Amino acid sequence: MKIKPFLTEQFFAHYEFTATHVLASSDCETTSIAELLAISGGSLDEFGAIKLGYTETQGHPEYRRLAAQLYDNVVADDVVILTSPVEGIYLTMQALIDAGDEVVALGPAYDALHHVAEHLCGEFQNWQLVPTATGWEMDLDRLSSLVNSQTRLIIVNFPHNPTGYQPTCSELEQLVGIARDNDCWLFCDEIYRGLETGFEQQATLPSVADLYEKAIVLNGLSKTYGLPGLRAGWLVARDAKIRQELIGWKHYTTICPAAPTEYLAIQALSVRERLAERSRKLVSSNLAICTEFMNQRRELFRWRAPLAGSTAFVEIDVDQLGSHQGRAFANTTDYCHDLAQNHGVLLLPGECLGGSGRFARVGLGRAAFPAALAAWETTLPPLDAGR
Ligand SMILES: Cc1ncc(COP(=O)(O)O)c(C=O)c1O
């Protein structure tokens, strides 16, 4: 069986490095090696002296120690360092899922979270977030009806890409309760953790790694810390047996982390609060601009402001946008390709993320966001036209 195409990465591969205005990214503004080392107190000389031999498969002990500090009940031994965050999704699914296993996954979702699981188990239960008038909700009754003692794994992602949804602490505990009552594994992708930016500023949720013994948690430096080119990520698994399985699969993928990345990741983790604060400020400021923009164009967009993370999922009236341009768009996929090709503005079609063709993802983490939004605006009907 062939795995489904990774539509998000395909869309970015096609346009990301040629589009003038990238409005769809999920990562936050990045930094240079020199700037990172200046903040952390590392040095280019030290970096230059790194030997390029193999490294420890589970990851450098200091890197694991610093990663473990993000959790209350996790020690360095519970951490498995990856060669990229996305690798952690592949390793976890391989370690946990066999053909025919029952899997429930939150949707919409970053493609890998659904496709790798589906490839291995055959078919999974898609547990959809529910859009409300102003935001998104998790339907825990629906989850209870989908999960039973045969369920092998529940897959979630909080803060959520693309909606920016995050549950309350009590909702998260209820979700963990459902996993515990059914004795199934819970994989939580927490790569946007620490990016709580909504207007009523949310608290950082406890990590699922701290709440549940049968949790596997993914995190990394790509999003909240703005370092996607470092390809730095880790899994947390407090269960020793499953950790060995993850490491076993790692031998077939990347064997060990890259030595230069390990050095820089250690530097970044030593100043992680500073990096995260910079991203939070940027996302908060872009979110305020975006919310005003959307509120002024209620006839075109339904805006559900994100609570956390660096993305939002906006519902777009493509019929109106099409009639303004004297043409017809079948859905947001059609519209986003046109916007990229003819205006150099990148929004990610919702269908790439398994969402409906009425939605597109907006990314709020980049410094050029206001300019990119202004470029998009030039393609829209003038503000007073619809009033
Ligand atoms: C929810 C989620 N998990 C994992 C990843 C993978 O991160 P990376 O591309 O840095 O490997 C992404 C990237 O967009 C993501 O959105």
The ligand as a Tripos MOL2 file, in Angstrom:
@<TRIPOS>MOLECULE
LIG
   16    16     1     0     0
SMALL
NO_CHARGES

@<TRIPOS>ATOM
      1 C1          1.8120   19.7180   14.3180 C.3       1 LIG1
      2 C2          3.1540   19.5520   13.6740 C.ar      1 LIG1
      3 N1          3.9310   18.5320   14.0630 N.ar      1 LIG1
      4 C3          5.1300   18.3170   13.5290 C.ar      1 LIG1
      5 C4          5.6310   19.1550   12.5630 C.ar      1 LIG1
      6 C5          6.9700   18.8560   11.9620 C.3       1 LIG1
      7 O1          7.9470   19.7970   12.2920 O.3       1 LIG1
      8 P1          9.2850   19.8570   11.4370 P.3       1 LIG1
      9 O2          8.8630   20.2980   10.0720 O.co2     1 LIG1
     10 O3         10.1210   20.8790   12.0810 O.co2     1 LIG1
     11 O4          9.8800   18.5050   11.4070 O.co2     1 LIG1
     12 C6          4.8600   20.2220   12.1120 C.ar      1 LIG1
     13 C7          5.3450   21.1120   11.0370 C.2       1 LIG1
     14 O5          4.6350   21.9200   10.4680 O.2       1 LIG1
     15 C8          3.5920   20.4420   12.6970 C.ar      1 LIG1
     16 O6          2.8060   21.4580   12.3390 O.3       1 LIG1
@<TRIPOS>BOND
     1     1     2 1
     2     2     3 ar
     3     2    15 ar
     4     3     4 ar
     5     4     5 ar
     6     5     6 1
     7     5    12 ar
     8     6     7 1
     9     7     8 1
    10     8     9 2
    11     8    10 1
    12     8    11 1
    13    12    13 1
    14    12    15 ar
    15    13    14 2
    16    15    16 1
@<TRIPOS>SUBSTRUCTURE
     1 LIG1         1 GROUP 0 **** ****
